[in-house]
């Protein structure tokens, strides 16, 4: 009897991580643009994985331009797993959300959430700024999505292409599919084109 119970406990211990992983993957991962009142005109849809990014190699997210102190909201519900200052990102927040995706917010002026706190979607987590390596550049929020569960079929032969198995293009998460093509074709004709001329990208 004791041997049976021991085997049963071992099975539960082995199965538990897989159950937790599966449950996390089943939660819908709907996202919203993480800057209050921002639209798809406020970032360049061509800059994800652009290779003109110095020490970081490639641009693993998007830069959403807005005035300093515009509220930054959580794109997804989740738990704050990091909040603090980093060399390149300045004031940053990382939130673990549905599908085991980490949402990374950088260059903020202020941080308004605590470590390990739960945040709801659209809850204010900080303000737009120009901290870190965004000093002397137009204020913006750098936003990235990192999947802790890899998507190996996304791996390609581009610079740091293996990392594409983990980093997701935020544009595809933020916009309805029918608007992505239109957004990409128009992005250089909108206000973001001016940011390019100012050597922001």
C-alpha positions in Angstrom: 0.0 0.0 0.0 2.8 2.4 0.9 4.6 1.6 -2.3 1.5 2.3 -4.3 1.0 5.7 -2.5 4.6 6.6 -3.1 4.3 5.8 -6.8 1.1 7.8 -7.0 2.8 10.8 -5.4 5.8 10.6 -7.8 3.4 10.6 -10.8 1.7 13.7 -9.5 5.0 15.4 -8.9 6.1 14.6 -12.4 2.8 15.5 -14.0 2.3 18.8 -12.1 4.7 21.0 -14.1 3.2 19.8 -17.4 -0.3 20.5 -16.2 0.7 24.0 -15.0 2.4 24.6 -18.4 -0.7 23.5 -20.3 -3.0 25.6 -18.2 -0.8 28.6 -18.9 -0.9 28.0 -22.6 -4.7 27.7 -22.6 -5.3 31.2 -21.2 -6.2 33.6 -24.1 -3.3 36.0 -24.8 -5.2 39.1 -26.0 -3.1 42.2 -26.0 -3.7 46.0 -26.2 -1.4 48.8 -27.3 0.6 49.5 -24.1 0.6 53.3 -24.3 -2.6 55.2 -23.5 -4.4 56.7 -26.5 -1.7 55.4 -28.9 -2.6 54.1 -32.3 -0.9 51.9 -34.9 0.5 55.1 -36.4 2.8 55.7 -33.4 5.4 53.0 -34.2 7.2 51.8 -37.3 6.0 48.4 -38.3 9.3 47.5 -40.1 11.7 47.8 -37.2 11.2 44.5 -35.5 14.4 42.5 -35.9 16.1 45.5 -37.6 19.9 44.9 -37.3 21.0 48.5 -36.7 20.9 48.3 -32.9 24.5 48.3 -31.7 25.2 46.1 -28.7 21.8 44.5 -28.8 22.4 43.3 -32.4 18.8 43.4 -33.5 15.7 45.3 -32.4 13.6 42.7 -30.6 10.5 44.8 -30.2 8.9 48.0 -31.2 9.2 51.6 -30.1 5.9 53.4 -29.5 6.4 57.2 -29.6 4.5 59.5 -27.2 5.0 62.5 -25.0 6.9 62.2 -21.8 4.7 61.0 -18.9 2.0 59.6 -21.1 0.6 56.6 -19.1 2.0 53.2 -20.0 -0.6 50.4 -19.5 -0.2 46.7 -19.2 -0.8 45.1 -22.6 -1.8 41.9 -20.9 -2.8 40.8 -17.4 -0.1 39.1 -15.4 2.4 39.2 -12.6 5.3 41.7 -12.3 8.5 39.6 -12.3 10.9 42.5 -12.6 10.8 46.2 -12.0 13.9 48.3 -11.8 16.7 50.0 -13.8 18.8 48.5 -16.5 21.8 49.9 -18.4 20.2 50.0 -21.9 16.5 49.8 -21.0 16.5 52.4 -18.2 13.4 52.1 -16.0 11.9 48.8 -17.0 9.1 46.4 -16.1 8.6 42.8 -17.1 5.2 41.1 -16.7 4.6 37.4 -17.1 1.2 37.0 -18.8 -0.9 34.3 -20.5 0.8 31.6 -22.6 4.0 32.1 -20.6 4.8 35.3 -22.5 6.9 38.0 -20.8 5.9 41.5 -21.7 8.9 43.9 -21.4 8.5 47.7 -21.1 11.6 49.9 -21.3 12.7 53.6 -21.2 10.0 54.6 -18.8 10.1 57.8 -16.8 8.4 56.4 -13.8 7.4 52.9 -12.6 4.1 52.6 -10.8 3.9 48.9 -9.9 5.5 46.7 -7.3 7.5 43.5 -7.7 5.3 40.3 -7.8 2.1 42.4 -7.9 -0.7 41.3 -10.1 -1.8 43.7 -12.8 -4.9 43.7 -15.0 -5.0 44.5 -18.6 -4.9 48.3 -19.3 -3.7 49.0 -15.7 -1.2 51.9 -15.5 2.3 50.5 -14.8 4.4 53.6 -15.5 4.9 56.5 -17.8 6.7 57.1 -21.1 10.2 58.5 -20.9 13.7 58.5 -22.4 15.7 56.6 -19.8 18.6 54.2 -20.5 20.0 54.4 -24.0 17.0 56.5 -25.1 18.4 59.7 -23.6 18.6 62.5 -26.1 16.1 60.7 -28.3 12.3 61.3 -28.8 10.4 59.9 -25.8 9.1 56.4 -26.5 8.2 53.1 -24.9 10.2 50.0 -26.1 7.9 47.0 -26.0 8.9 43.4 -26.5 7.2 40.0 -26.1 9.3 37.1 -25.1 7.8 33.6 -25.1 9.2 31.3 -22.4 7.8 28.4 -24.5 9.8 28.4 -27.8 8.3 28.3 -31.3 11.1 26.5 -33.1 9.6 26.8 -36.6 10.2 30.6 -36.4 14.0 30.1 -36.3 15.6 31.4 -39.5 19.1 32.3 -40.8 18.8 36.0 -40.1 21.1 37.7 -37.6 20.4 36.1 -34.2 17.7 34.2 -36.0 17.5 31.4 -33.4 16.1 34.0 -30.9 13.0 34.4 -33.1 11.9 31.1 -31.5 11.4 33.2 -28.4 10.8 36.8 -29.4 7.4 37.6 -31.0 6.7 40.5 -33.3 4.4 42.8 -31.1 2.7 44.2 -34.2 1.2 40.8 -34.9 -0.1 40.6 -31.3 -1.5 44.2 -31.2 -3.2 44.5 -34.5 -6.1 42.6 -36.2 -4.7 40.5 -39.0 -6.5 42.4 -41.7 -4.8 45.7 -40.6 -1.2 44.4 -40.4 -0.5 44.6 -44.1 -2.1 48.1 -44.3 -0.1 49.2 -41.3 3.2 48.0 -42.7 2.6 49.6 -46.1 1.6 53.0 -44.6 4.0 53.2 -41.6 6.7 55.1 -43.5 4.3 57.6 -44.7 3.1 58.5 -41.2 4.6 60.3 -38.3 7.1 57.5 -37.6 8.9 58.4 -40.9 9.9 61.7 -39.2 11.4 59.7 -36.4 13.5 57.7 -38.9 14.8 61.0 -40.4 15.9 62.0 -36.9 18.0 58.8 -36.6 15.8 57.3 -33.9 15.9 53.9 -35.6 
